[in-house]
Amino acid sequence: MNIPNSLTLLRVLLIPVFIPVFYLPFGWSNEAATAIFAIAAVTDWLDGFLARRLGQTSRLGAFLDPVADKLMVATVLVLLVQRNPSVWLAVPALIIIGREIAISALREWMAGIGASQRVAVSLMGKIKTTAQMAALLLLLYDEPLGPIPTFEVGLACLFIAAGLTIWSMFCYLFAAWPDLRSG
C-alpha cells in the first residue's frame, strides 16, 4: 500500500461518511457534505499526480482509482436527484452514470483483447471530470454565495458536464471502433 493508493482508498471510505452527513438535519450539513466531496475531489487529482511523481503507479491503483471516482460521483448524483427530484437533474445524472458504465465496460473489453491503450484516459475525459466535480460541489453546497445562486449555476455546469460526457464517450467509441467493428 503506497501513498497514492491510500488516497484512493480514503476516497472510497469517505462515501459512508458522506451519506449520513448529506442527510443531517442541520443548517451546516450542506457545507459539511460539500467539504467531504471536495476532499474526495482533491484526492482524485492528488493520487494520480503522486503516483506519477513518486513512481508509485500500480495495477491496484489503476483499477481502484476509476472505481473510487465512479462510486463517489454516482453516490452524489443519486442523492442529489433524490433530494431534488426533477427531470432537469435526473437526465444529466442518468447521462453521466450511464456513460461511466458504458466506458467501464468498453475499457474492460478493450483490455481483454489487448487494446486498452486506445481507450486510455484522455484530455477530454479529464476536462469532463473537472466540469463534473465543479457542478457537484455547487449543487451540494446549495446555498447562495452572495448574488450567485449556486444550485442554478451548478445545474448549468452539470448540463455542460453531461455534454462533455457524451462527447468524451464518442471520442472513446471512435478510438475503439476498429476493434468493435471487427470483434
C-alpha positions in Angstrom: 0.0 0.0 0.0 1.6 3.3 -1.1 0.5 6.9 -0.7 -1.5 7.2 -3.9 -3.4 4.0 -3.2 -4.0 5.1 0.3 -5.6 8.4 -1.0 -7.7 6.4 -3.4 -8.9 4.1 -0.6 -9.6 7.2 1.5 -12.0 8.4 -1.3 -13.9 5.1 -1.1 -14.0 5.3 2.7 -15.4 8.8 2.6 -18.6 7.5 0.9 -20.1 6.0 4.1 -19.2 9.2 5.9 -20.6 11.5 3.2 -24.1 9.8 3.1 -25.2 10.4 6.7 -23.7 13.9 6.6 -25.7 14.6 3.5 -28.9 13.7 5.4 -28.2 15.5 8.6 -31.0 17.9 9.6 -28.7 20.8 10.5 -28.1 24.1 8.7 -24.4 23.2 8.2 -24.9 19.8 6.7 -24.7 21.1 3.1 -21.3 22.7 3.9 -20.0 19.6 5.6 -21.2 17.3 2.7 -19.6 19.7 0.2 -16.3 19.7 2.2 -16.2 15.9 2.3 -16.8 15.8 -1.5 -14.2 18.5 -2.0 -11.7 16.3 -0.1 -12.6 13.4 -2.3 -12.2 15.5 -5.5 -8.8 16.7 -4.4 -7.7 13.2 -3.6 -8.9 12.1 -7.1 -6.4 14.6 -8.6 -3.7 14.1 -6.0 -3.5 10.3 -6.1 -2.7 10.3 -9.8 -0.3 13.2 -9.5 1.6 11.5 -6.7 1.6 8.1 -8.4 3.3 9.6 -11.4 5.6 11.9 -9.5 6.8 9.3 -6.9 6.9 6.5 -9.4 4.3 4.6 -7.4 1.9 3.6 -10.2 0.4 0.1 -9.6 -2.2 -2.2 -11.1 -4.2 -1.9 -7.9 -4.2 1.9 -8.3 -5.1 1.7 -11.9 -8.1 -0.4 -11.0 -9.1 1.3 -7.8 -8.8 4.9 -8.9 -11.6 4.9 -11.5 -13.8 2.7 -9.3 -13.4 5.2 -6.4 -14.2 8.1 -8.7 -17.3 6.5 -10.2 -18.6 5.3 -6.8 -18.3 8.8 -5.3 -19.8 10.6 -8.3 -22.7 8.1 -8.7 -23.4 8.4 -4.9 -23.6 12.2 -5.1 -25.7 12.2 -8.2 -28.2 9.7 -6.8 -28.5 11.6 -3.5 -28.9 14.9 -5.3 -31.7 13.6 -7.6 -33.4 12.1 -4.5 -33.3 15.4 -2.7 -34.3 17.4 -5.8 -36.5 15.1 -8.0 -36.7 16.8 -11.3 -36.1 15.9 -14.9 -33.5 18.8 -15.0 -31.3 16.9 -12.6 -32.3 13.4 -13.4 -31.4 13.5 -17.1 -27.8 14.7 -16.8 -27.3 12.4 -13.8 -28.5 9.4 -16.0 -26.2 10.5 -18.8 -23.2 10.7 -16.5 -23.8 7.4 -14.7 -24.8 5.6 -18.0 -21.6 6.8 -19.7 -19.5 5.7 -16.8 -20.9 2.2 -17.0 -20.6 2.0 -20.8 -17.0 3.3 -20.9 -16.0 1.0 -18.0 -17.4 -2.0 -20.0 -15.6 -0.7 -23.1 -12.3 -0.4 -21.3 -12.7 -3.9 -19.8 -13.5 -5.4 -23.3 -10.6 -3.5 -24.9 -8.2 -4.7 -22.1 -9.4 -8.3 -22.8 -8.4 -8.0 -26.4 -5.1 -6.3 -25.6 -6.0 -2.9 -26.9 -6.6 -0.9 -23.7 -4.3 1.9 -24.7 -6.8 3.0 -27.4 -9.3 3.9 -24.6 -6.8 5.3 -22.0 -7.9 8.4 -20.1 -7.8 11.4 -22.5 -7.6 15.1 -22.0 -11.4 15.3 -22.8 -12.0 12.8 -20.0 -10.1 15.0 -17.6 -12.0 18.1 -18.7 -15.2 16.3 -18.3 -14.3 15.2 -14.8 -13.3 18.7 -13.8 -16.6 20.1 -15.0 -18.5 17.3 -13.2 -16.7 17.9 -9.9 -17.3 21.7 -10.1 -21.0 21.1 -10.8 -21.4 18.6 -8.0 -19.7 20.9 -5.5 -22.1 23.8 -6.4 -25.1 21.5 -6.3 -24.1 20.1 -2.9 -23.5 23.5 -1.4 -27.0 24.7 -2.5 -26.8 28.0 -0.6 -26.4 31.3 -2.4 -22.9 32.8 -2.3 -23.8 36.5 -2.3 -25.7 37.1 -5.5 -24.6 33.7 -7.0 -27.4 31.1 -7.0 -25.1 28.0 -6.5 -27.7 25.4 -7.3 -28.7 27.0 -10.6 -25.1 27.6 -11.6 -24.3 24.0 -10.5 -27.2 22.7 -12.6 -25.9 24.6 -15.7 -22.4 23.2 -15.0 -24.0 19.7 -14.8 -25.5 20.1 -18.2 -22.1 21.2 -19.5 -20.6 18.2 -17.8 -23.2 15.9 -19.4 -22.5 17.4 -22.8 -18.7 16.8 -22.3 -19.6 13.3 -21.0 -21.4 12.4 -24.3 -18.6 14.0 -26.3 -15.9 12.1 -24.4 -17.9 8.8 -24.8 -18.0 9.3 -28.6 -14.2 10.0 -28.6 -13.6 6.7 -26.8 -16.0 4.8 -29.0 -14.4 6.3 -32.1 -11.0 5.2 -30.9 -12.3 1.7 -30.2 -14.4 1.5 -33.4 -11.9 -0.6 -35.5 -11.8 -3.2 -32.7 -15.6 -3.0 -32.1 -16.3 -3.5 -35.8 -14.0 -6.4 -36.2 -14.8 -8.0 -32.9 
